[in-house]
């Protein structure tokens, strides 16, 4: 669901007010457990209400707190530049797509940001959104048609719904990262950039070995906006070696 506050204002790089942790104001909000509410849902609601990134996302009009993860990654690694063609995999509800539109100047008219997700997302000015499963072979042609050329950057913040079993959750998110890479390696232009979420746990080793061969630089980062208790991290490949 879109956050409150409307469309986020356009910004350039280096805005500390967007990438740094928002300040807390007032006392923490306590959530009283309802009779039929499970403790886990009460804890989630309390965390949401007291999360400064959730509040800041609503204030700025971002659809999700994860928008700040991409802002922080971009500020550090210089991923997005004006005029870049961007593919955002697993884009719903649209927080990363909103940031990409802002930072590449897609609001100027040309659609150079394409988002894909199996879930429906509300329209985002400056972006083309496709409701599709990236594992379906026909999707690649639809993505290429929307982009109009090869992509400069492929982003993936995809994650499955957690089942609470760490090993299984890890394997499932690695499978999504591998699916994202199978798309990226066919649609990235030479010198392009790939960003994908993985979980720390070891099973991603085979994927990382492939990425090390495919990119001139491979880095890992956990942005400040990631929750401290989360095992998520992001792999960033720069300098795509097409055809190697």
C-alpha contacts under 8 A as a table, 3 or more apart, distances in Angstrom:
res1	aa1	res2	aa2	distance
1	X	63	X	6.46
1	X	93	X	6.39
2	X	61	X	7.53
2	X	62	X	6.98
2	X	63	X	4.28
2	X	64	X	7.44
2	X	93	X	7.12
2	X	122	X	7.91
3	X	6	X	7.40
3	X	57	X	6.72
3	X	58	X	4.67
3	X	59	X	7.85
3	X	61	X	5.34
3	X	62	X	5.61
3	X	63	X	4.52
3	X	64	X	6.88
4	X	58	X	4.80
4	X	59	X	6.53
4	X	60	X	7.84
4	X	61	X	5.54
4	X	62	X	7.86
5	X	8	X	7.71
5	X	58	X	6.09
5	X	59	X	5.57
5	X	60	X	6.02
5	X	61	X	4.50
6	X	60	X	7.58
6	X	61	X	4.86
7	X	60	X	7.57
7	X	61	X	5.22
7	X	62	X	7.26
8	X	60	X	5.30
8	X	61	X	4.88
8	X	62	X	6.32
8	X	98	X	7.80
9	X	60	X	7.46
10	X	102	X	5.49
10	X	103	X	7.85
11	X	15	X	7.50
11	X	102	X	6.65
11	X	103	X	7.17
12	X	15	X	6.98
12	X	103	X	6.74
13	X	75	X	6.94
13	X	103	X	7.66
14	X	75	X	6.52
15	X	18	X	5.62
15	X	19	X	6.68
16	X	19	X	5.23
16	X	20	X	5.47
17	X	20	X	6.04
17	X	22	X	7.54
18	X	68	X	7.19
18	X	71	X	7.31
19	X	68	X	6.07
19	X	71	X	5.70
19	X	72	X	5.22
19	X	75	X	7.57
20	X	72	X	7.67
20	X	224	X	7.93
21	X	52	X	7.35
21	X	53	X	7.06
21	X	224	X	7.33
21	X	225	X	7.19
22	X	52	X	5.61
22	X	53	X	6.37
22	X	56	X	6.58
23	X	52	X	6.71
24	X	52	X	6.08
28	X	50	X	5.93
29	X	46	X	7.00
29	X	49	X	6.56
29	X	50	X	6.19
30	X	46	X	6.46
31	X	42	X	6.73
31	X	45	X	7.30
31	X	46	X	5.62
32	X	42	X	7.72
33	X	37	X	6.30
33	X	38	X	7.93
33	X	39	X	7.32
33	X	42	X	6.10
34	X	37	X	5.06
37	X	41	X	6.59
37	X	42	X	6.66
38	X	41	X	5.41
38	X	42	X	6.39
39	X	42	X	5.02
39	X	43	X	6.14
40	X	43	X	5.13
40	X	44	X	6.25
41	X	44	X	5.00
41	X	45	X	6.14
42	X	45	X	5.19
42	X	46	X	6.16
43	X	46	X	5.11
43	X	47	X	6.13
44	X	47	X	5.11
44	X	48	X	6.20
45	X	48	X	5.10
45	X	49	X	6.18
46	X	49	X	5.21
46	X	50	X	6.23
47	X	50	X	5.28
47	X	51	X	5.87
48	X	51	X	5.19
48	X	54	X	6.52
49	X	54	X	7.54
49	X	55	X	7.77
51	X	54	X	5.38
51	X	55	X	6.67
52	X	55	X	5.15
52	X	56	X	6.10
53	X	56	X	4.98
53	X	57	X	5.94
53	X	65	X	5.45
53	X	68	X	7.50
53	X	225	X	7.10
54	X	57	X	5.19
54	X	58	X	6.40
54	X	64	X	7.16
54	X	65	X	5.12
55	X	58	X	5.26
55	X	59	X	6.26
56	X	59	X	4.92
56	X	60	X	6.15
56	X	65	X	7.78
57	X	60	X	5.31
57	X	61	X	5.90
57	X	62	X	4.81
57	X	63	X	6.78
57	X	64	X	6.21
57	X	65	X	5.45
57	X	67	X	7.59
58	X	61	X	5.13
58	X	62	X	6.08
58	X	63	X	7.26
58	X	64	X	7.97
59	X	62	X	7.83
62	X	65	X	7.25
62	X	67	X	6.70
62	X	94	X	7.96
62	X	95	X	5.56
62	X	98	X	7.05
63	X	67	X	7.72
63	X	93	X	6.23
63	X	94	X	5.98
63	X	95	X	4.92
64	X	67	X	5.94
64	X	93	X	7.03
64	X	94	X	7.27
64	X	95	X	5.08
65	X	68	X	6.05
65	X	69	X	7.77
65	X	95	X	7.34
65	X	225	X	7.78
66	X	69	X	5.15
66	X	70	X	7.01
66	X	95	X	6.37
66	X	96	X	7.02
66	X	225	X	7.19
66	X	226	X	7.78
67	X	70	X	5.50
67	X	71	X	6.38
67	X	95	X	4.65
67	X	96	X	5.04
67	X	98	X	7.70
67	X	99	X	6.45
68	X	71	X	4.83
68	X	72	X	6.01
68	X	225	X	6.08
69	X	72	X	5.23
69	X	73	X	6.13
69	X	223	X	5.64
69	X	224	X	7.25
69	X	225	X	5.38
69	X	226	X	6.72
70	X	73	X	4.98
70	X	74	X	5.91
70	X	96	X	6.33
70	X	99	X	7.28
71	X	74	X	5.18
71	X	75	X	6.09
71	X	99	X	6.96
72	X	75	X	5.10
72	X	76	X	6.25
72	X	223	X	6.10
72	X	224	X	7.48
72	X	225	X	7.86
73	X	76	X	5.22
73	X	77	X	5.92
73	X	78	X	7.69
73	X	79	X	7.62
73	X	221	X	7.77
73	X	223	X	6.43
74	X	77	X	5.22
74	X	78	X	4.85
74	X	79	X	5.02
74	X	80	X	6.47
75	X	78	X	5.77
75	X	79	X	7.93
78	X	81	X	7.56
79	X	153	X	7.40
79	X	193	X	7.09
80	X	84	X	6.71
80	X	100	X	7.08
80	X	103	X	6.24
80	X	104	X	6.17
80	X	153	X	7.48
81	X	84	X	5.66
81	X	103	X	6.43
81	X	104	X	5.17
82	X	103	X	6.41
82	X	104	X	3.83
82	X	105	X	5.48
83	X	104	X	5.40
83	X	105	X	6.59
83	X	106	X	7.44
83	X	112	X	7.33
84	X	104	X	5.83
84	X	112	X	6.82
84	X	151	X	7.56
84	X	152	X	5.71
84	X	153	X	7.37
85	X	104	X	7.95
85	X	112	X	4.63
85	X	113	X	5.86
85	X	147	X	6.78
85	X	149	X	7.91
85	X	150	X	7.50
85	X	151	X	4.97
85	X	152	X	5.25
85	X	153	X	6.61
86	X	100	X	7.20
86	X	112	X	6.15
86	X	113	X	4.67
86	X	114	X	6.25
86	X	147	X	7.96
86	X	151	X	5.71
86	X	152	X	6.12
86	X	153	X	5.01
86	X	154	X	5.97
86	X	155	X	7.55
87	X	113	X	5.96
87	X	114	X	4.96
87	X	115	X	5.92
87	X	116	X	7.83
87	X	147	X	8.00
87	X	151	X	6.54
87	X	153	X	6.35
87	X	154	X	4.76
87	X	155	X	6.10
88	X	91	X	5.58
88	X	96	X	7.36
88	X	97	X	6.44
88	X	113	X	7.47
88	X	114	X	6.13
88	X	115	X	4.58
88	X	116	X	6.32
88	X	154	X	6.03
88	X	155	X	4.73
88	X	156	X	5.99
89	X	115	X	5.94
89	X	116	X	5.07
89	X	117	X	6.40
89	X	134	X	7.76
89	X	154	X	7.43
89	X	155	X	5.96
89	X	156	X	4.81
89	X	157	X	7.00
89	X	158	X	6.89
89	X	180	X	6.96
90	X	115	X	7.28
90	X	116	X	5.67
90	X	117	X	4.52
90	X	118	X	7.41
90	X	156	X	6.20
90	X	157	X	6.23
90	X	158	X	4.93
91	X	94	X	5.25
91	X	95	X	7.49
91	X	96	X	6.69
91	X	97	X	6.41
91	X	115	X	5.35
91	X	116	X	5.67
91	X	117	X	5.55
91	X	121	X	7.90
91	X	156	X	7.75
91	X	157	X	7.38
91	X	158	X	7.70
92	X	95	X	7.51
92	X	116	X	7.79
92	X	117	X	6.04
92	X	119	X	6.43
92	X	120	X	6.84
92	X	121	X	5.31
93	X	120	X	7.78
93	X	121	X	5.30
93	X	122	X	7.46
94	X	97	X	5.06
94	X	98	X	6.09
94	X	121	X	6.68
94	X	122	X	7.93
94	X	124	X	7.63
95	X	98	X	5.21
95	X	99	X	6.52
96	X	99	X	5.17
96	X	100	X	6.18
97	X	100	X	5.02
97	X	101	X	6.13
97	X	113	X	7.28
97	X	114	X	7.88
97	X	115	X	6.57
97	X	124	X	7.85
97	X	127	X	7.41
98	X	101	X	5.18
98	X	102	X	6.33
98	X	124	X	7.03
99	X	102	X	5.14
99	X	103	X	6.17
100	X	103	X	5.22
100	X	104	X	6.05
100	X	113	X	7.00
101	X	104	X	5.64
101	X	105	X	5.91
101	X	106	X	4.92
101	X	107	X	6.57
101	X	113	X	6.38
101	X	126	X	6.11
101	X	127	X	6.78
102	X	105	X	5.44
102	X	106	X	6.68
102	X	107	X	7.18
103	X	106	X	7.83
105	X	108	X	5.86
106	X	109	X	6.25
106	X	110	X	6.08
106	X	111	X	5.93
106	X	112	X	5.97
106	X	113	X	6.86
106	X	126	X	5.00
106	X	127	X	7.21
107	X	110	X	7.36
107	X	111	X	7.90
107	X	125	X	6.65
107	X	126	X	4.69
108	X	126	X	7.64
109	X	126	X	6.80
110	X	126	X	7.22
111	X	114	X	7.60
111	X	126	X	5.54
111	X	127	X	5.62
111	X	128	X	6.68
111	X	146	X	7.89
111	X	147	X	7.42
112	X	126	X	7.58
112	X	127	X	6.89
112	X	147	X	6.02
113	X	126	X	7.02
113	X	127	X	4.89
113	X	128	X	6.43
113	X	147	X	7.22
114	X	127	X	5.60
114	X	128	X	4.81
114	X	129	X	5.79
114	X	130	X	7.53
114	X	143	X	7.27
114	X	146	X	6.89
114	X	147	X	6.65
115	X	127	X	7.11
115	X	128	X	6.27
115	X	129	X	4.71
115	X	130	X	6.15
116	X	129	X	5.85
116	X	130	X	4.77
116	X	131	X	5.84
116	X	132	X	6.30
116	X	133	X	7.75
116	X	134	X	7.42
117	X	120	X	6.91
117	X	121	X	7.93
117	X	130	X	6.61
117	X	131	X	5.22
117	X	132	X	5.61
117	X	133	X	6.45
117	X	134	X	7.59
118	X	131	X	5.24
118	X	132	X	4.77
118	X	133	X	5.17
119	X	131	X	6.33
119	X	132	X	7.82
120	X	131	X	5.90
121	X	129	X	7.49
121	X	131	X	7.98
123	X	127	X	7.73
123	X	128	X	7.86
123	X	129	X	7.02
124	X	127	X	5.61
124	X	128	X	7.56
124	X	129	X	7.84
128	X	146	X	7.06
132	X	136	X	7.89
132	X	139	X	6.84
133	X	136	X	5.68
133	X	139	X	7.18
134	X	137	X	7.59
134	X	139	X	5.99
134	X	140	X	7.49
134	X	179	X	7.33
134	X	180	X	7.55
134	X	183	X	7.40
135	X	139	X	7.68
135	X	179	X	6.52
136	X	139	X	5.73
137	X	140	X	6.26
138	X	141	X	5.82
138	X	142	X	6.94
139	X	142	X	5.16
139	X	143	X	6.25
140	X	143	X	5.12
140	X	144	X	6.24
140	X	183	X	7.15
141	X	144	X	5.14
141	X	145	X	6.17
142	X	145	X	5.11
142	X	146	X	6.38
143	X	146	X	5.25
143	X	147	X	6.18
144	X	147	X	5.14
144	X	148	X	5.86
144	X	149	X	6.42
144	X	150	X	7.07
144	X	187	X	7.50
145	X	148	X	5.35
145	X	149	X	7.86
147	X	150	X	7.00
147	X	151	X	7.15
150	X	187	X	5.31
150	X	188	X	5.54
150	X	189	X	5.22
151	X	154	X	6.71
151	X	187	X	5.93
151	X	188	X	4.83
151	X	189	X	5.78
151	X	192	X	7.28
152	X	188	X	6.05
152	X	189	X	5.91
152	X	191	X	7.76
152	X	192	X	4.80
152	X	193	X	6.34
153	X	188	X	6.85
153	X	192	X	5.72
153	X	193	X	4.67
153	X	194	X	5.82
153	X	195	X	7.87
154	X	184	X	6.11
154	X	188	X	7.10
154	X	193	X	6.37
154	X	194	X	4.94
154	X	195	X	6.39
155	X	194	X	6.04
155	X	195	X	4.87
155	X	196	X	6.07
156	X	177	X	7.32
156	X	180	X	6.52
156	X	195	X	6.03
156	X	196	X	4.56
156	X	197	X	6.35
157	X	196	X	5.94
157	X	197	X	5.31
158	X	173	X	7.47
158	X	176	X	6.59
158	X	177	X	7.35
158	X	196	X	7.72
158	X	197	X	6.69
159	X	172	X	7.95
159	X	173	X	5.46
159	X	176	X	7.01
159	X	197	X	7.54
160	X	169	X	7.51
160	X	172	X	6.60
160	X	173	X	6.13
160	X	176	X	7.89
162	X	165	X	7.68
162	X	169	X	5.80
163	X	168	X	7.87
163	X	169	X	6.60
164	X	169	X	7.12
165	X	168	X	5.51
165	X	169	X	6.01
166	X	169	X	5.15
166	X	170	X	6.05
167	X	170	X	5.14
167	X	171	X	6.34
167	X	201	X	7.88
168	X	171	X	5.17
168	X	172	X	6.23
169	X	172	X	5.18
169	X	173	X	6.32
170	X	173	X	5.38
170	X	174	X	6.23
170	X	198	X	7.84
170	X	199	X	5.75
170	X	200	X	7.68
170	X	201	X	6.80
170	X	203	X	7.52
171	X	174	X	5.15
171	X	175	X	6.19
171	X	203	X	6.69
172	X	175	X	5.07
172	X	176	X	6.49
173	X	176	X	5.05
173	X	177	X	6.27
173	X	197	X	7.81
173	X	198	X	6.19
173	X	199	X	6.91
174	X	177	X	4.95
174	X	178	X	6.15
174	X	198	X	5.90
174	X	199	X	7.22
174	X	203	X	7.28
174	X	204	X	5.89
175	X	178	X	5.07
175	X	179	X	6.23
176	X	179	X	4.93
176	X	180	X	6.16
177	X	180	X	4.99
177	X	181	X	6.22
177	X	196	X	6.14
177	X	197	X	6.66
177	X	198	X	6.63
178	X	181	X	5.02
178	X	182	X	6.19
178	X	207	X	6.62
179	X	182	X	5.10
179	X	183	X	6.60
180	X	183	X	5.32
180	X	184	X	6.14
180	X	196	X	7.59
181	X	184	X	4.75
181	X	185	X	5.93
181	X	194	X	7.98
182	X	185	X	5.65
182	X	186	X	6.91
183	X	186	X	5.49
183	X	187	X	6.45
184	X	187	X	5.16
184	X	188	X	5.55
184	X	194	X	7.18
185	X	188	X	5.84
185	X	242	X	7.69
188	X	192	X	5.73
188	X	193	X	7.52
188	X	240	X	7.41
188	X	242	X	7.77
189	X	192	X	5.37
189	X	240	X	7.29
189	X	242	X	6.99
190	X	239	X	7.05
190	X	240	X	5.28
190	X	241	X	5.82
190	X	242	X	5.14
191	X	238	X	6.82
191	X	239	X	3.92
191	X	240	X	4.38
191	X	241	X	6.44
191	X	242	X	7.74
192	X	238	X	6.14
192	X	239	X	5.42
192	X	240	X	4.93
193	X	236	X	7.25
193	X	237	X	5.52
193	X	238	X	4.52
193	X	239	X	6.31
193	X	240	X	6.41
194	X	235	X	7.93
194	X	236	X	5.79
194	X	237	X	5.02
194	X	238	X	6.62
195	X	234	X	6.65
195	X	235	X	5.69
195	X	236	X	4.62
195	X	237	X	6.45
196	X	234	X	5.49
196	X	235	X	5.48
196	X	236	X	6.86
197	X	232	X	6.61
197	X	233	X	5.83
197	X	234	X	4.49
197	X	235	X	6.48
198	X	204	X	7.46
198	X	232	X	5.72
198	X	233	X	5.50
198	X	234	X	5.87
198	X	235	X	7.12
199	X	204	X	8.00
199	X	231	X	5.31
199	X	232	X	4.39
199	X	233	X	5.84
200	X	231	X	5.60
200	X	232	X	6.35
200	X	233	X	6.74
201	X	204	X	7.34
202	X	205	X	5.81
203	X	206	X	7.32
204	X	207	X	5.38
204	X	208	X	6.24
205	X	208	X	5.11
205	X	209	X	6.20
206	X	209	X	5.18
206	X	210	X	6.54
207	X	210	X	5.22
207	X	211	X	6.29
208	X	211	X	4.95
208	X	212	X	6.07
209	X	212	X	5.22
209	X	213	X	6.62
210	X	213	X	5.33
210	X	214	X	6.31
211	X	214	X	4.87
211	X	215	X	6.07
211	X	218	X	7.35
211	X	237	X	7.04
212	X	215	X	5.64
212	X	216	X	7.43
212	X	217	X	7.38
212	X	218	X	6.21
212	X	237	X	7.95
213	X	216	X	7.78
213	X	244	X	7.90
214	X	240	X	5.84
214	X	241	X	5.31
214	X	242	X	7.35
214	X	244	X	6.82
215	X	218	X	6.52
215	X	237	X	5.66
215	X	238	X	5.72
215	X	239	X	5.18
215	X	240	X	4.54
215	X	241	X	5.62
216	X	237	X	7.51
216	X	238	X	6.15
216	X	239	X	4.94
216	X	240	X	6.57
216	X	241	X	7.09
217	X	237	X	5.71
217	X	238	X	5.19
217	X	239	X	6.44
218	X	235	X	7.05
218	X	236	X	5.66
218	X	237	X	4.53
218	X	238	X	6.51
219	X	235	X	5.79
219	X	236	X	5.09
219	X	237	X	6.50
220	X	233	X	6.85
220	X	234	X	5.58
220	X	235	X	4.63
220	X	236	X	6.09
221	X	233	X	5.83
221	X	234	X	5.31
221	X	235	X	6.66
221	X	236	X	7.78
222	X	226	X	6.58
222	X	232	X	7.15
222	X	233	X	4.79
222	X	234	X	6.13
223	X	226	X	5.61
223	X	233	X	7.90
224	X	227	X	7.62
226	X	230	X	6.89
226	X	232	X	7.47
227	X	230	X	5.32
237	X	240	X	7.28
241	X	244	X	5.80
